[in-house]
Amino acid sequence: MDHGYKIHRLAKDVYDVLQTLELADVVLLGHSMGSSVIWCYWDLFGPQRLRKLVFVDEPPFLTSNPAWSDADRRSSGAIWDLQGALNTCNAIAGPDGESTTRQLFNGLFTKNMAMAEKTRIIETFLKLPRQHAASLLYNHSAQDWRDVIPRISLPTLIVGGRASLVPWQSQEWIHQQISGSRLEIFEEEEGGNHFMFIEQPQKFNHIVSEFIGHRDAFAVR
């Protein structure tokens, strides 16, 4: 497919799947960009067909604004400025897109992550043509969800990593905005980076299973 690589299109895809399968009381779990897809789903469709939500290691807004206050920067959890976003997306879409992707992903694991697992994750992401990956990342980088997150009213679990590229403080901010939500931060020694669910699966699975009540979840990644 050569189009549709936008957060709102992915959110509509999730809605279409739930509607087509006539699913209700669904637990949506989103990791990284998948959390943004769920935030967009909420903005468009509210709590339709949903019961609980799980957000894993995603900031409310990836790209910083030089006009922001310190409080704005902390709440956003931005990992780059506009020029950084442009440079990264252009590099991914360019002739060195594969090596750029590999370099970016190297910072998403703790030092204890097995090389075989690193390779498997990176190779999976490289299946998407780099031009499409860059288009999606650029669209993703322009989305600010800070006015959506406080409107979430379902039971919510937020999971972050102390050593993640995503600032753990941004996960605390999300927790503070959603009434009654639960926050879990994985420490670095227990795999607390972007893929904590692979580095420490037993703890992650226990936390999520306990939260959802041992019922099925629908994961958005």
LOVOTOR-934499 format. One record per residue (C-alpha): residue number from 1; residue in three letters; x, y, z negated. Coordinates in steps of 0.02 Angstrom, whole numbers, plus 50000, padded with zeros to 5 digits. Each point is the difference from the previous one (the first is absolute). Example, Ala and Ser with C-alpha at 12.3 -4.5 7.8 and 13.67 -1.06 7.14 Angstrom:
BEGIN
[rolo 1,ALA,[50615,49775,49610]];
[rolo 2,SER,[50069,50172,50033]];
end
This chain:
BEGIN
[rolo 1,MET,[50000,50000,50000]];
[rolo 2,ASP,[50068,50171,50048]];
[rolo 3,HIS,[49887,50110,49893]];
[rolo 4,GLY,[49915,50008,49830]];
[rolo 5,TYR,[50155,50018,49892]];
[rolo 6,LYS,[49922,50124,49880]];
[rolo 7,ILE,[49948,49985,49818]];
[rolo 8,HIS,[49817,50042,50035]];
[rolo 9,ARG,[49990,49865,50135]];
[rolo 10,LEU,[50070,49871,49880]];
[rolo 11,ALA,[49875,50053,49866]];
[rolo 12,LYS,[49859,49977,50125]];
[rolo 13,ASP,[50071,49828,50043]];
[rolo 14,VAL,[49987,49950,49817]];
[rolo 15,TYR,[49821,50063,49994]];
[rolo 16,ASP,[49956,49905,50159]];
[rolo 17,VAL,[50072,49838,49930]];
[rolo 18,LEU,[49904,50014,49837]];
[rolo 19,GLN,[49840,50045,50091]];
[rolo 20,THR,[50016,49863,50132]];
[rolo 21,LEU,[50035,49866,49869]];
[rolo 22,GLU,[49862,50073,49889]];
[rolo 23,LEU,[50118,50008,49852]];
[rolo 24,ALA,[49952,50090,49841]];
[rolo 25,ASP,[50080,50030,49829]];
[rolo 26,VAL,[50170,49992,50083]];
[rolo 27,VAL,[50165,50038,49914]];
[rolo 28,LEU,[50113,50096,50119]];
[rolo 29,LEU,[50187,49992,49969]];
[rolo 30,GLY,[50113,50117,50097]];
[rolo 31,HIS,[50189,49997,49999]];
[rolo 32,SER,[50096,50154,50059]];
[rolo 33,MET,[49910,50069,50154]];
[rolo 34,GLY,[49858,49880,49960]];
[rolo 35,SER,[49957,50110,49851]];
[rolo 36,SER,[49980,50148,50117]];
[rolo 37,VAL,[49884,49896,50108]];
[rolo 38,ILE,[49892,49967,49846]];
[rolo 39,TRP,[50001,50184,49951]];
[rolo 40,CYS,[49941,50041,50176]];
[rolo 41,TYR,[49867,49865,49987]];
[rolo 42,TRP,[49939,50082,49839]];
[rolo 43,ASP,[49998,50171,50081]];
[rolo 44,LEU,[49896,49935,50146]];
[rolo 45,PHE,[49889,49868,49921]];
[rolo 46,GLY,[50012,50020,49812]];
[rolo 47,PRO,[49975,49841,49895]];
[rolo 48,GLN,[49900,49907,50133]];
[rolo 49,ARG,[50027,49811,49980]];
[rolo 50,LEU,[50136,50026,49870]];
[rolo 51,ARG,[50018,49946,49818]];
[rolo 52,LYS,[50179,50039,49948]];
[rolo 53,LEU,[50157,50076,50075]];
[rolo 54,VAL,[50186,49964,49985]];
[rolo 55,PHE,[50132,50124,50060]];
[rolo 56,VAL,[50181,49942,50011]];
[rolo 57,ASP,[50144,50124,50012]];
[rolo 58,GLU,[49935,50139,50113]];
[rolo 59,PRO,[50013,50188,49968]];
[rolo 60,PRO,[49848,50113,50029]];
[rolo 61,PHE,[50094,50098,50135]];
[rolo 62,LEU,[50164,49948,50082]];
[rolo 63,THR,[50053,50171,50064]];
[rolo 64,SER,[50045,50150,49893]];
[rolo 65,ASN,[49955,50182,50035]];
[rolo 66,PRO,[50131,50133,49961]];
[rolo 67,ALA,[49861,50112,49931]];
[rolo 68,TRP,[49956,49874,49865]];
[rolo 69,SER,[50026,50023,49814]];
[rolo 70,ASP,[50095,49873,49897]];
[rolo 71,ALA,[49833,49930,49942]];
[rolo 72,ASP,[49945,49977,50181]];
[rolo 73,ARG,[50159,49904,50040]];
[rolo 74,ARG,[49980,49887,49849]];
[rolo 75,SER,[49818,49959,50040]];
[rolo 76,SER,[50038,49968,50183]];
[rolo 77,GLY,[50146,49882,49973]];
[rolo 78,ALA,[50066,50056,50171]];
[rolo 79,ILE,[50153,49907,50062]];
[rolo 80,TRP,[50051,50125,50136]];
[rolo 81,ASP,[49963,50170,50074]];
[rolo 82,LEU,[49924,50033,50172]];
[rolo 83,GLN,[50167,49999,50089]];
[rolo 84,GLY,[50047,49839,49913]];
[rolo 85,ALA,[49838,49920,50056]];
[rolo 86,LEU,[50028,50057,50180]];
[rolo 87,ASN,[50180,49940,50001]];
[rolo 88,THR,[49952,49830,49930]];
[rolo 89,CYS,[49856,49972,50119]];
[rolo 90,ASN,[50102,50056,50150]];
[rolo 91,ALA,[50141,49883,49950]];
[rolo 92,ILE,[49880,49853,49982]];
[rolo 93,ALA,[49927,50036,50173]];
[rolo 94,GLY,[50171,50023,50079]];
[rolo 95,PRO,[50130,49878,50068]];
[rolo 96,ASP,[50065,49964,49824]];
[rolo 97,GLY,[49827,49966,49930]];
[rolo 98,GLU,[50040,49825,49941]];
[rolo 99,SER,[50159,50048,49908]];
[rolo 100,THR,[49910,50152,49925]];
[rolo 101,THR,[49863,49886,49935]];
[rolo 102,ARG,[50126,49880,49924]];
[rolo 103,GLN,[50091,50143,49915]];
[rolo 104,LEU,[49838,50070,49928]];
[rolo 105,PHE,[49945,49832,49932]];
[rolo 106,ASN,[50166,49967,49914]];
[rolo 107,GLY,[49950,50130,49871]];
[rolo 108,LEU,[49836,49915,49958]];
[rolo 109,PHE,[50071,49853,49903]];
[rolo 110,THR,[50096,49979,49838]];
[rolo 111,LYS,[50174,49926,50003]];
[rolo 112,ASN,[49928,49834,49943]];
[rolo 113,MET,[49890,49976,50153]];
[rolo 114,ALA,[50048,49843,50097]];
[rolo 115,MET,[50073,50036,50171]];
[rolo 116,ALA,[49883,49873,50082]];
[rolo 117,GLU,[49849,50093,49932]];
[rolo 118,LYS,[50068,50168,50056]];
[rolo 119,THR,[50028,49932,50175]];
[rolo 120,ARG,[49826,49923,50008]];
[rolo 121,ILE,[49915,50163,49950]];
[rolo 122,ILE,[50100,50107,50120]];
[rolo 123,GLU,[49975,49880,50146]];
[rolo 124,THR,[49813,50001,49967]];
[rolo 125,PHE,[49993,50190,50008]];
[rolo 126,LEU,[50104,50000,50160]];
[rolo 127,LYS,[49863,49903,50090]];
[rolo 128,LEU,[49908,50164,50024]];
[rolo 129,PRO,[50077,50096,50147]];
[rolo 130,ARG,[50103,50142,49930]];
[rolo 131,GLN,[49908,50134,50099]];
[rolo 132,HIS,[49836,49947,49919]];
[rolo 133,ALA,[50081,49987,49830]];
[rolo 134,ALA,[50064,50178,50018]];
[rolo 135,SER,[49829,50065,50053]];
[rolo 136,LEU,[49917,49918,49851]];
[rolo 137,LEU,[50131,50061,49878]];
[rolo 138,TYR,[49986,50178,50066]];
[rolo 139,ASN,[49811,49998,49980]];
[rolo 140,HIS,[50020,49922,49828]];
[rolo 141,SER,[50124,50134,49948]];
[rolo 142,ALA,[49875,50139,50036]];
[rolo 143,GLN,[49862,49935,49885]];
[rolo 144,ASP,[49973,50083,49831]];
[rolo 145,TRP,[49887,49895,49887]];
[rolo 146,ARG,[50011,50106,49843]];
[rolo 147,ASP,[49822,50063,50020]];
[rolo 148,VAL,[49934,49824,50031]];
[rolo 149,ILE,[50081,49903,49859]];
[rolo 150,PRO,[49911,50094,49857]];
[rolo 151,ARG,[49833,49954,50079]];
[rolo 152,ILE,[50030,49813,49983]];
[rolo 153,SER,[49876,49929,49876]];
[rolo 154,LEU,[50030,49812,50008]];
[rolo 155,PRO,[50111,49901,49880]];
[rolo 156,THR,[50176,50024,50066]];
[rolo 157,LEU,[50172,49923,49971]];
[rolo 158,ILE,[50157,50098,50049]];
[rolo 159,VAL,[50167,49910,50015]];
[rolo 160,GLY,[50168,50085,50027]];
[rolo 161,GLY,[50186,49966,49985]];
[rolo 162,ARG,[50122,50096,49892]];
[rolo 163,ALA,[50138,49986,50131]];
[rolo 164,SER,[49887,50025,50151]];
[rolo 165,LEU,[50023,50132,50134]];
[rolo 166,VAL,[49822,50048,49952]];
[rolo 167,PRO,[50021,50104,49840]];
[rolo 168,TRP,[49922,49909,49854]];
[rolo 169,GLN,[49937,50168,49936]];
[rolo 170,SER,[49882,50007,50149]];
[rolo 171,GLN,[49923,49836,49942]];
[rolo 172,GLU,[49971,50077,49829]];
[rolo 173,TRP,[49915,50147,50085]];
[rolo 174,ILE,[49881,49883,50093]];
[rolo 175,HIS,[49963,49912,49836]];
[rolo 176,GLN,[49959,50165,49916]];
[rolo 177,GLN,[49880,50048,50139]];
[rolo 178,ILE,[49895,49841,49999]];
[rolo 179,SER,[49899,49982,49841]];
[rolo 180,GLY,[50024,49833,49913]];
[rolo 181,SER,[50136,49941,50119]];
[rolo 182,ARG,[50142,49885,49949]];
[rolo 183,LEU,[50184,50035,50037]];
[rolo 184,GLU,[50141,49873,50011]];
[rolo 185,ILE,[50180,50053,50035]];
[rolo 186,PHE,[50125,49861,50037]];
[rolo 187,GLU,[50174,50036,49932]];
[rolo 188,GLU,[50150,49982,50115]];
[rolo 189,GLU,[50062,49842,49915]];
[rolo 190,GLU,[49832,49916,50035]];
[rolo 191,GLY,[49998,50043,50185]];
[rolo 192,GLY,[49930,50175,49980]];
[rolo 193,ASN,[50024,50061,50176]];
[rolo 194,HIS,[49881,50012,50147]];
[rolo 195,PHE,[49972,49813,50017]];
[rolo 196,MET,[49981,49954,49817]];
[rolo 197,PHE,[49865,49873,50047]];
[rolo 198,ILE,[50133,49900,50092]];
[rolo 199,GLU,[50143,50030,49879]];
[rolo 200,GLN,[49894,49961,49846]];
[rolo 201,PRO,[49848,49905,50067]];
[rolo 202,GLN,[49950,49914,49839]];
[rolo 203,LYS,[49980,50161,49902]];
[rolo 204,PHE,[49918,50090,50145]];
[rolo 205,ASN,[49876,49860,50034]];
[rolo 206,HIS,[49957,49988,49816]];
[rolo 207,ILE,[49964,50187,49987]];
[rolo 208,VAL,[49893,50003,50157]];
[rolo 209,SER,[49910,49838,49959]];
[rolo 210,GLU,[49958,50062,49827]];
[rolo 211,PHE,[49938,50166,50069]];
[rolo 212,ILE,[49887,49929,50136]];
[rolo 213,GLY,[49933,49862,49889]];
[rolo 214,HIS,[50070,49855,50102]];
[rolo 215,ARG,[49890,50040,50149]];
[rolo 216,ASP,[50058,50022,50178]];
[rolo 217,ALA,[50076,50164,50058]];
[rolo 218,PHE,[50017,50073,50174]];
[rolo 219,ALA,[50178,50062,50027]];
[rolo 220,VAL,[50041,50149,50110]];
[rolo 221,ARG,[50183,50016,50047]];
end
